[in-house]
Amino acid sequence: MPEFLENRIEAVERILININSVQDCLIDVWDNINELKRKPAILNFHDYDKIKKLAIDGLCTDGGHHKQWYLEEILKALGQNLEAVRRGVDEEGYDWEEGIAP
């Protein structure tokens, strides 16, 4: 086989190895993105303060329906879809009465 042809074949093999490396890296990035999507978001200080205030206000409020409202607001502040949570709880045989804003 002529030398120039061997050089071309070696060059193509190196390119294919590099393409496979890039493909492996992209698969790793994709896997990491999907893993991050499954994990709950990290709360920032503003969210923490909001949740703390909702909890304290709920504790200082009379009436079960008002306390329910605060619990629902805390779930929302935690980034939860209230309807999805409710459906999940309902599937387990539980439910709750909707809260009333104070």
Backbone torsions as a table, in degrees:
resi	resn	phi	psi	omega
1	MET	NA	135.8	-179.4
2	PRO	-63.2	148.7	-176.5
3	GLU	-61.8	-40.6	-179.1
4	PHE	-62.5	-34.0	178.9
5	LEU	-70.9	-39.9	175.9
6	GLU	-61.7	-41.3	178.6
7	ASN	-62.7	-40.8	178.8
8	ARG	-65.1	-42.2	179.2
9	ILE	-63.1	-43.0	177.8
10	GLU	-62.9	-39.8	179.2
11	ALA	-64.3	-43.4	178.8
12	VAL	-64.0	-41.0	178.3
13	GLU	-61.6	-41.9	177.9
14	ARG	-63.5	-40.2	178.1
15	ILE	-63.3	-43.4	179.8
16	LEU	-63.9	-39.2	176.6
17	ILE	-62.3	-42.8	179.0
18	ASN	-65.4	-39.5	178.2
19	ILE	-62.9	-42.8	178.2
20	ASN	-63.0	-38.2	178.1
21	SER	-64.4	-43.3	178.6
22	VAL	-64.3	-42.6	178.4
23	GLN	-60.5	-43.3	177.9
24	ASP	-61.6	-40.9	178.5
25	CYS	-63.9	-42.3	179.3
26	LEU	-64.3	-38.6	177.0
27	ILE	-63.5	-41.3	177.6
28	ASP	-62.7	-42.9	178.8
29	VAL	-62.3	-45.5	179.1
30	TRP	-59.1	-44.6	179.1
31	ASP	-62.5	-41.1	179.2
32	ASN	-65.4	-39.9	177.8
33	ILE	-62.6	-45.2	179.5
34	ASN	-64.3	-37.0	177.3
35	GLU	-64.3	-41.6	178.8
36	LEU	-64.6	-35.4	178.7
37	LYS	-64.9	-30.3	-179.0
38	ARG	-79.2	-22.2	-177.7
39	LYS	-86.6	145.4	176.8
40	PRO	-66.6	148.5	179.8
41	ALA	-66.4	147.8	176.3
42	ILE	-79.3	131.6	-179.7
43	LEU	-74.9	139.9	172.6
44	ASN	-91.3	175.3	-175.5
45	PHE	-62.8	-33.7	179.1
46	HIS	-63.1	-44.7	178.7
47	ASP	-62.5	-42.8	-179.8
48	TYR	-60.3	-46.7	179.9
49	ASP	-63.1	-40.2	179.5
50	LYS	-63.9	-44.5	-179.5
51	ILE	-65.7	-41.9	178.4
52	LYS	-61.1	-44.3	179.8
53	LYS	-63.7	-43.2	178.3
54	LEU	-60.5	-41.9	-179.6
55	ALA	-64.8	-45.0	-180.0
56	ILE	-65.0	-44.5	178.4
57	ASP	-60.3	-40.5	178.7
58	GLY	-63.9	-39.0	179.0
59	LEU	-67.6	-30.0	-177.2
60	CYS	-92.3	3.6	-177.4
61	THR	-104.1	136.1	175.7
62	ASP	-83.5	153.3	174.2
63	GLY	96.5	122.9	-178.4
64	GLY	-60.1	-38.4	-179.0
65	HIS	-66.6	-33.8	177.4
66	HIS	-71.1	-39.6	177.1
67	LYS	-63.5	-37.7	175.7
68	GLN	-58.5	-42.4	-179.6
69	TRP	-60.2	-44.6	179.4
70	TYR	-63.2	-40.1	177.9
71	LEU	-62.8	-41.0	177.0
72	GLU	-63.3	-40.6	178.9
73	GLU	-65.3	-36.2	177.2
74	ILE	-64.5	-43.1	176.8
75	LEU	-58.9	-43.5	178.8
76	LYS	-63.0	-42.9	-179.8
77	ALA	-64.5	-24.8	176.7
78	LEU	-81.9	1.9	177.2
79	GLY	85.9	16.0	-178.6
80	GLN	-88.5	143.1	172.6
81	ASN	-82.8	111.4	-172.3
82	LEU	-60.1	-40.3	180.0
83	GLU	-66.3	-39.5	179.0
84	ALA	-65.9	-41.0	177.8
85	VAL	-63.2	-43.5	-178.8
86	ARG	-62.9	-42.2	178.0
87	ARG	-62.2	-41.1	179.4
88	GLY	-63.2	-41.0	178.6
89	VAL	-68.4	-39.2	179.5
90	ASP	-62.6	-37.5	178.2
91	GLU	-63.8	-25.5	178.2
92	GLU	-87.4	1.6	177.4
93	GLY	92.5	13.1	179.7
94	TYR	-116.6	165.4	174.7
95	ASP	-159.8	168.8	174.7
96	TRP	-140.1	156.5	176.5
97	GLU	-79.6	141.7	-179.5
98	GLU	-64.8	137.4	179.8
99	GLY	-74.1	159.4	178.1
100	ILE	-116.9	127.3	-179.9
101	ALA	-61.1	137.7	180.0
102	PRO	-70.4	NA	NA
